[in-house]
């Protein structure tokens, strides 16, 4: 099993959720976060004043998938989140040793 975590633009959340659902990934967690990467923030103007925003709003999406589904999930996220501009985000994948469903005590891929 693998944890797939993606940092994406807010406006791409719907497309990414649909793409994951289309390949059978239903369970996911979504968190609103702030961060910066290559773009190092942005310059904004408000009421005539120019100021720098060094942390931009993003969405962090996390899901755990069985190994055979990992590449499909990564591809679905990458295609759905893509705009071609700086700030499209990142995808991280790492190994999950164990998953336990609290309600039923199911373990492993049955608990996903």
C-alpha positions in Angstrom: 0.0 0.0 0.0 1.1 3.5 -0.7 0.1 7.0 0.6 -0.3 9.4 -2.3 -0.2 13.0 -1.3 -0.8 15.8 -3.7 -0.4 19.6 -3.3 -2.6 21.2 -5.9 -4.4 24.4 -6.9 -7.8 25.1 -5.2 -9.5 25.3 -8.6 -8.3 21.8 -9.6 -9.8 20.0 -6.7 -13.0 19.0 -8.4 -11.2 17.7 -11.5 -8.8 15.7 -9.4 -11.5 14.1 -7.2 -13.4 13.1 -10.4 -10.3 11.7 -12.0 -9.6 9.6 -8.9 -13.2 8.4 -8.6 -13.1 7.3 -12.3 -10.2 4.9 -11.5 -11.9 3.6 -8.3 -10.2 5.7 -5.6 -13.0 6.9 -3.4 -11.5 7.6 0.1 -9.4 10.7 0.5 -8.7 13.5 2.8 -8.5 17.2 1.8 -6.9 20.0 3.8 -6.6 23.7 3.0 -2.9 24.7 3.4 -0.6 27.5 2.6 2.9 27.1 1.1 5.4 28.1 -1.5 7.6 26.4 -4.0 9.5 27.6 -7.0 7.3 30.6 -7.4 8.2 31.9 -3.9 4.9 33.6 -3.5 3.3 36.4 -5.6 3.0 40.1 -5.7 -0.5 41.5 -5.1 -2.1 44.9 -5.2 -4.9 46.0 -2.8 -6.3 49.5 -2.7 -3.3 50.9 -4.5 -0.7 49.3 -2.2 1.6 46.6 -3.6 2.6 43.8 -1.3 4.3 40.4 -1.4 2.5 37.2 -0.4 5.1 34.6 0.2 2.6 31.8 1.2 -0.1 30.9 -1.3 -3.3 28.9 -0.6 -3.2 25.3 -1.8 -5.0 22.1 -1.3 -3.4 19.0 0.2 -5.1 15.8 -0.9 -4.2 12.4 0.6 -5.3 8.9 -0.2 -4.0 5.4 0.5 -4.2 3.0 -2.4 -3.2 -0.6 -3.0 0.1 -1.0 -4.9 -1.4 -2.0 -8.3 -3.4 1.3 -8.3 -0.5 3.7 -7.4 0.6 4.6 -10.9 -3.0 5.1 -12.1 -3.7 7.4 -9.1 -0.5 9.4 -9.8 -1.3 9.7 -13.5 -4.9 10.8 -12.8 -3.8 13.5 -10.3 -1.1 14.7 -12.6 -3.3 15.0 -15.6 -6.3 16.6 -13.7 -4.1 19.1 -11.8 -2.0 20.2 -14.8 -2.3 23.8 -16.0 1.3 24.1 -17.3 2.0 27.1 -15.1 4.3 27.4 -12.1 2.4 26.4 -8.9 0.6 23.4 -10.3 1.9 21.5 -7.3 3.7 18.3 -6.3 2.8 14.6 -5.8 4.5 12.5 -3.1 4.3 8.7 -2.7 5.5 6.7 0.2 5.0 3.2 1.6 2.3 2.5 4.2 3.1 -0.4 6.5 -0.4 -1.0 7.9 -3.9 0.3 7.7 -6.5 -0.5 10.3 -10.2 0.3 10.1 -11.1 1.4 13.7 -14.8 0.3 13.4 -14.3 -3.2 12.2 -10.6 -3.9 12.9 -10.1 -4.8 9.2 -6.4 -4.6 8.3 -4.4 -4.1 5.1 -6.0 -3.4 1.7 -9.5 -4.4 3.1 -9.3 -1.4 5.4 -8.6 1.1 2.7 
